[in-house]
Amino acid sequence: MSRPLFDKKEVESSNVKLQSFLKAVPYLTFSDTGLKNIAGRFGITLEELKEHIANFENENTGKGGQNA
């Protein structure tokens, strides 16, 4: 039996790290190359990173932050 590419704890840890990163730099703008590098750092695709960013922005809009 083969082992999955990432186990559940690894994925959860990566998601926590990505959320922490987005909280640390929520208002910066990155080039496409920068976004590709960030996605690679977290072991996800560019599309997945963009989805995470969109979700993060939706969750944090109107909560007293700069996006309010």
MOWONOR-V189968 format. One line per field, one symbol per residue. ss: DSSP state (2 for helix, 1 for strand, 0 for the rest). phi: phi as a letter, one per 40 degrees, with the letter a starting at -180 (. if undefined). psi: psi as a letter, one per 40 degrees, with the letter a starting at -180 (. if undefined). A space follows every 10 residues. Layout:
ss: ???
phi: ???
psi: ???
This chain:
ss: 0000000222 2222222222 2222000000 0222222222 2000022222 2222222222 00000000
phi: .ccddbcdcc cccccccccc ccccbcbcbb cdccccccdc ccgbcdcccc cccccccccb cgbgcccc
psi: hihidhiddd dddddddddd ddddfeeihi iddddddddd defiiddddd ddddddddde hefeade.
